[in-house]
Amino acid sequence: MKADTAWMRSAAGELDATASAIKRHLATADEGLTKLRSAAQGWTFLESLGQLEERWEELNSLLRDELEQAAENIRFNASKHDGNENWITETWHDLWN
């Protein structure tokens, strides 16, 4: 069995890009909350917007952390596969030369 470590590293990069894209949603959410606060002045639900914002930020952070950890794990595995293949190649070469 041979692992495609280039593909693994590419997949890790895609996870990093997805985490970055998710982080950019925080600014959009902040803009939406600002507009909602000014458009709905005096409405009682505005009191709960702080909780909504806090929860959104926590979930956004959790999702980014999970994606970044998955990317790091994939990179680690790719590195280990490369290391193992190099060791096997060197050992095989040493046995027959």
Sequence and secondary structure as in RCSB ss.txt:
>XXXX:A:sequence
MKADTAWMRSAAGELDATASAIKRHLATADEGLTKLRSAAQGWTFLESLGQLEERWEELNSLLRDELEQAAENIR
FNASKHDGNENWITETWHDLWN
>XXXX:A:secstr
    HHHHHHHHHHHHHHHHHHHHHHHHHHHHHHHHHHHTTT GGGGGHHHHHHHHHHHHHHHHHHHHHHHHHHH
HHHHHHHHHHHHHHHHHHHHH 
